[in-house]
Amino acid sequence: MGATAEDVFTPPADPARRLLAVLGRAGLTVSRREVGYRFHDPDTEPLERIATRWLRPDPRESTP
């Protein structure tokens, strides 16, 4: 099958929408829908786990 007129003339997705989709797939946003609107809230828990692990002192580097 060939491309339809919709395939040819549909503009690319909004960059903000694409970014929100990427962040959602990475688990960094939580989306909710209310009365025709979609709200995206940051989910900082995954980043907090990384920061906590990264900032934890390395016992191998402790002074004797």
WONOR-V326972 format. One record per pair of residues at least 12 apart in sequence whose C-alpha atoms are under 6 Angstrom apart, sorted by the first residue. I is the first residue (numbers start at 1). J is the second residue. Records with the same first field share a line. If there is no record, write none. Layout:
I->J  J
//
This chain:
28->42  43
29->41  42  43
//
